[in-house]
Amino acid sequence: MDASCLKRADAVFNVELHPCKLHNVEEGVSEHLNALLFRFQEDLNGFVIAYKDVNIRKTKQTFIHPYFPLVHLEVRAKVLLFKPAEGCMLVGKVIKIAADFVGLLVLGVFNASIAADSIRSEFKCVDGVRSYFLHVYSLL
């Protein structure tokens, strides 16, 4: 797999913490960040795979909303993102083969599929076997 699919970034998260988590703010922030793992984050344009160096910003902007009893915090962390781009080579484990697609598992977590019309022409699907075989041409 291309290393270019994984990116390191500094991220800022706006965390809304329930008052019952105020006895241990770090644990509450950690729970919030753990819920973001392996989910697409639009503001980062990728999937958060890991985070470290969590810094809870202590600013005057930390406030409790008057209608919702949540404490708003600004949290900074270094994150590792899965951000594949067009042309990036991904390596996956084949988990499903059908006549019209091949299903893969990339990094052991992300599902990917290859449509039959995108599979190289030298590979042919064999009916009833649910496998693609390399078609070898005879030179004789």
C-alpha positions in Angstrom: 0.0 0.0 0.0 1.2 3.5 -0.8 2.4 5.4 2.3 0.7 8.4 0.8 -2.7 7.0 1.9 -1.8 7.7 5.5 -1.3 11.3 6.6 -0.4 12.9 9.9 -2.2 16.1 10.8 -2.8 18.4 13.7 -6.5 18.5 14.4 -8.8 20.7 16.5 -11.9 19.1 17.9 -14.9 20.9 19.5 -15.9 18.5 22.2 -19.3 18.7 24.0 -18.8 17.1 27.4 -21.7 16.0 29.6 -21.5 17.4 33.2 -21.3 13.8 34.6 -17.8 13.6 32.9 -16.5 16.7 34.6 -15.0 14.6 37.5 -12.5 13.3 34.9 -12.3 15.5 31.9 -9.5 13.6 30.3 -11.5 10.4 30.3 -14.5 12.1 28.9 -12.4 13.7 26.1 -10.8 10.3 25.4 -14.2 8.7 25.1 -15.3 11.3 22.6 -12.1 10.9 20.5 -12.4 7.1 20.6 -15.9 7.5 19.1 -14.4 9.3 16.1 -11.9 6.4 15.3 -12.5 4.7 11.9 -15.2 7.1 11.0 -15.0 9.6 8.1 -14.4 13.1 9.4 -15.5 15.7 6.9 -13.5 18.5 8.4 -10.3 16.4 8.1 -11.4 14.8 4.8 -10.3 11.3 6.0 -10.7 8.5 8.5 -9.1 9.0 11.9 -7.1 5.8 12.6 -5.2 7.0 15.7 -4.5 10.1 17.9 -1.9 11.2 20.4 -0.7 14.3 22.3 -4.2 15.4 23.3 -4.2 18.9 24.6 -7.4 20.3 26.2 -7.3 24.0 25.6 -8.2 26.0 28.7 -9.6 29.2 27.3 -12.2 31.8 28.2 -14.4 30.4 25.5 -15.1 27.2 27.5 -18.8 27.6 28.2 -22.1 25.8 29.1 -24.9 26.3 26.7 -28.0 27.7 28.4 -30.4 25.2 26.9 -28.2 22.1 26.7 -26.2 21.1 29.8 -23.0 20.4 27.9 -19.5 21.9 28.5 -17.9 22.9 25.2 -14.1 22.4 25.0 -11.5 22.9 22.3 -9.2 19.9 22.1 -6.1 19.6 19.9 -4.5 16.3 19.0 -2.1 14.8 16.5 -4.0 12.4 14.3 -3.2 9.7 11.8 -5.6 9.8 8.9 -6.5 7.3 6.2 -6.9 9.5 3.1 -6.6 7.5 -0.1 -6.5 9.5 -3.2 -7.2 8.5 -6.8 -4.3 6.5 -8.2 -3.2 5.4 -4.7 -2.4 1.7 -4.5 -4.3 -0.1 -1.8 -3.6 -3.7 -0.7 -6.6 -5.7 0.7 -7.6 -9.2 1.6 -10.3 -10.6 -0.7 -13.4 -11.4 1.4 -16.0 -11.9 -1.3 -16.1 -12.8 -5.0 -19.1 -12.4 -7.2 -19.7 -12.3 -10.9 -20.0 -8.5 -10.8 -17.5 -7.4 -8.2 -14.7 -8.4 -5.8 -15.0 -7.4 -2.2 -11.8 -6.5 -0.2 -10.8 -5.6 3.3 -8.2 -2.8 3.4 -6.0 -2.4 6.6 -8.2 -5.1 8.2 -10.9 -2.4 8.7 -12.1 -0.7 5.5 -14.4 -2.4 3.0 -13.6 -1.8 -0.7 -15.0 -3.3 -3.9 -13.8 -3.6 -7.4 -16.5 -3.6 -10.1 -16.2 -6.4 -12.7 -15.7 -4.0 -15.5 -12.7 -2.5 -13.6 -10.9 -5.9 -13.2 -8.1 -6.4 -15.7 -9.3 -8.3 -18.8 -6.9 -11.2 -18.4 -8.8 -12.2 -15.3 -12.1 -14.0 -16.0 -14.8 -15.0 -13.5 -15.6 -18.7 -13.6 -19.3 -19.4 -13.1 -20.2 -21.6 -10.2 -16.7 -21.4 -8.7 -16.9 -17.8 -7.4 -13.3 -17.2 -8.4 -11.3 -15.1 -10.9 -8.6 -16.9 -12.8 -5.9 -15.6 -14.9 -6.6 -16.6 -18.5 -3.4 -17.9 -19.9 -3.1 -17.7 -23.7 -1.3 -20.5 -25.5 1.5 -19.4 -27.8 1.3 -22.6 -29.9 
